[in-house]
Amino acid sequence: MDRVRNFIDGAFVEPLAGRYLPNIEPATGRLIGEVAQSEAGDIDVATRAAQRAFGAWASRPASERSRLLLRLADLLERDLEAFAQAESLDTGKPISLARAVDIPRSVANLRFFGTSVLHTKSAMHETDAGATPGAAHAINYTLRRPRGVAGLISPWNLPLYLLTWKIAPALATGNTVLCKPSEITPTTGAMLARLSIEAGLPAGVLNVVHGAGEGAGGAIVKHADIPTISFTGSTAVGRWIAREAGERLKRVSLELGGKNPMIIFDDADVDDAVATLARAAFTNQGQVCLCASRVLIHRKVFDRVRDGIVARAMALKPGDPSDPTCVFGALSSAAHLSKVAGIVDRARNQGAQILCGGSVPAPSTLPKRCEGGFFYHPTVITGAAHDCELEQEEVFGPVISLRSFDTDDEAISLANSTKYGLATTIFTRDVSRAHAVAGAVDCGIVWINCWMLRDLRTPFGGSRQSGVGREGGSEAMRFFTEPKNVCVRV
Ligand code: NAD
């Protein structure tokens, strides 16, 4: 059985209290290993290691930090298959997805930030004499310095993908890192730690500490010597972190939940919209923060979209994620399956119509190995009350609800009618309408005639209850650095 230990100061160590949490394979329900259950003491030891490593790491030339990150990316690419296998085993996601998306994107994250640090420059400008009262002719330039130890906390849905999305910019800009992967999916974080030794990362620069949210994650948030917290996870935990970090005046980035609308207008390419919706709804069993969960459809094309998406959902058969032909795997845990099923059951009891799915597959329909796994059928629902839990709260599973609209204003108002503001997808052939609606929806990301088409340079994040701050590109490079303005009188 695999035992995932903490990686602190360049070595794998037992948690101080010697306690471990079980690691369960979602596709089978079987125990496959255990993961360190760290507490405040472990976090303190890791923080001290990261603090000791900080000075030397921060003062290395950016080109050297870049070289090490690119080396780590090369090693990860070399070991792609082993990482993909581990990611699929831990999460229940199809191996094909881990091979094509999770691990290649993790490699891309390391390369992107490992090279962007070579191309980032400081701002500089001249001040005119008399520009403001008392001003003399001067030159202002802004230095950007790393902030110290960065605490990085990530969720289970895209484990290495989201962890490297934080590690890469933090390290590239000269911070040292204490990161905590989700306790449900710890393996690839530990594997990356092992690769970092081979890549030549100095001890203490990257520390990976495991454990439950409150005990380990909470201790990171509260530690006095971790001034920067980057968190991706649920809105409820994000709110708690905001309070604790606010009390301590820490800098925080919060990437939280969503209730993302997809708006399909009557002038859309309906076939393309339905094909994209099938991906947007059911990729990774609907466990991507960007997944579309509310589908707003113009009344004229409602029946076509409904019939098309139901046919596609019914064709998706839950299967063994380790099978290369599997495209729809297991949910991440028994607790999460029960949450998803509970929301659908309550919607059904309140009168919503389940067009397909809405149930756990019978064990006899699953591969023998997977009979005890946490599977749920792709589910399409219509007729739910607008203010019910299904329409207002994040499900984070393979469940979508359909609703019709008549006018653009109505679509915009429905799109904006939850507390979340992460991503909106719009399908229309009318360029003016596309721009008008994109401007009017209150969220951080809009896709027009596409979904999850990512460019790592763009600002990534949500508005309202979907988060605070942005990741990606120069936003991340700014987040992990402290600006210092220097004014030189000429
Ligand atoms: P979660 O909030 O339960 O946990 C996320 C991480 O935070 C885990 O590592 C967990 O151990 C840790 N954690 C839990 N309680 C903590 C606490 N009190 N202090 C510090 N850390 C704590 O979320 P999850 O169930 O792992 O992930 C699913 C959620 O993540 C969904 O809401 C999804 O929308 C969100 N998510 C958002 C994005 C985004 O970019 N906006 C991306 C992926 C997932």
Boltz pocket constraint, residues with backbone or C-beta under 6 A from the ligand:
constraints:
  - pocket:
      binder: B
      contacts: [[A, 153], [A, 154], [A, 155], [A, 156], [A, 157], [A, 158], [A, 162], [A, 180], [A, 181], [A, 182], [A, 183], [A, 211], [A, 212], [A, 213], [A, 214], [A, 216], [A, 217], [A, 218], [A, 219], [A, 221], [A, 232], [A, 233], [A, 234], [A, 235], [A, 237], [A, 238], [A, 240], [A, 241], [A, 255], [A, 256], [A, 257], [A, 258], [A, 288], [A, 289], [A, 394], [A, 396], [A, 422], [A, 461], [A, 462], [A, 466], [A, 467]]
      max_distance: 6.0
